[in-house]
Amino acid sequence: MLDITHLPRVQTPYYIYDTALLARTLDAIKAETCTHDHWHVHYAVKANAHPDILRQIAAAGFGADCVSFGEVQAALDAGFPASEIVFAGVGKADWEIRKALKADIAMFNVESLEELEVIHEIATLLNTRARVSFRINPDVGAHTLAHITTGKAENKFGIAKEDMVRVVREAQQMARIDFTGLHFHIGSQLLEMDDFVALCTRINELQDELEAAGLHADNINVGGGLGIDYEAPDTHPVPDFKAYFQTFAAGLRLRAGQQLHFELGRSVVAQMGSLITRVLYVKHGTSKHFVIVDAGFTDLIRPAFYGAYHKVENLSAASRTASQEATEENIYDVVGPICESSDVFVTDYALPATRRGDLIALRSAGAYGEIMASRYNCRELPKGYLME
Ligand SMILES: *Cc1c(COP(=O)(O)O)cnc(C)c1O
């Protein structure tokens, strides 16, 4: 349970970030990777781009994985070195490519031949060179929500693996393009290491194919996707980075001198964040009890968007229980105030008897939470605060 005494007295809803847990998480990643000189961990900025969080991750020595120029700029502003910034995304606009070239980022992760041609054209106009890796669609399934699997053949992401050699050859014909490697990303919230084993096997096959064609990749980028325990954030505050990194150490056959890149988002920041919201009304319907809170899907969209689960805690009831007041449990739907039926956080959920004014925490909300907030219904964007 989140400790209510560590919360700021500010207007709800808001996000609270436990920077001590973030530091522990970053240390756990470093402990697994620091002995490998040729490994690079890039934080996927799209998971959480709060400036203080970005600065802490940059200061810990990580690189950044960006999917827009806005993210590249946020990463640069937070102190990530340009030489450790990679830029992916199926639809990079010309102005984004131009600015990223001028910023001299490490490389573009290119997702189509059409994009490669545009990058080449812009690099030529700017009289510079572009370092590119190709995002190859490995066509491996991942055990996760249908909306967040990205490495199947039918997904929009990446270049078909059958086209890899042809596209690398095309790149080598382009005067202003430096082909630097292969990039993969199979999905998110993956908890079965078998998915990453399958990715390693596929990368090994593709590397053999590349080698047979007389080609060489300096960089292999395996993307991100490691999941976290949404059910038990206090039992598993730090994800199993040992299992994750060892899967790649054991499964990948890297070539001499090859650099290995990881792009972790959710697993770095999810557990350190909670959305704090206040109960507006406890409404007794004909067959259900509703806890209506002041946060909605405009503040945390994952339940409405992906059917995702966030553990709900009544922090005020917990402190009442601590003061010996008996509390029975009730079964509630916890819902937001937005004018959409999908604005529901949990249904048929057991909570201590809940009252107007109680503070509620939605746990494990540090990733894809604040950053996905919208102003629908002309609502204020939630702010993010650091825990004392
Ligand atoms: C979203 C994304 C990541 C991070 O994924 P997580 O599941 O948050 O670790 C990494 N690489 C790319 C290309 C992405 O789009």
The ligand as a Gaussian input file, in Angstrom:
#p B3LYP/6-31G(d) Opt

LIG

0 1
 C        7.522000       1.568000     -27.031000
 C        8.830000       1.147000     -27.542000
 C        9.796000       0.660000     -26.656000
 C        9.552000       0.501000     -25.176000
 O        8.643000      -0.505000     -24.897000
 P        8.340000      -0.921000     -23.382000
 O        7.349000      -2.007000     -23.526000
 O        7.780000       0.264000     -22.693000
 O        9.619000      -1.393000     -22.781000
 C       11.009000       0.323000     -27.189000
 N       11.289000       0.455000     -28.502000
 C       10.380000       0.921000     -29.379000
 C       10.732000       1.050000     -30.800000
 C        9.129000       1.279000     -28.932000
 O        8.220000       1.721000     -29.798000

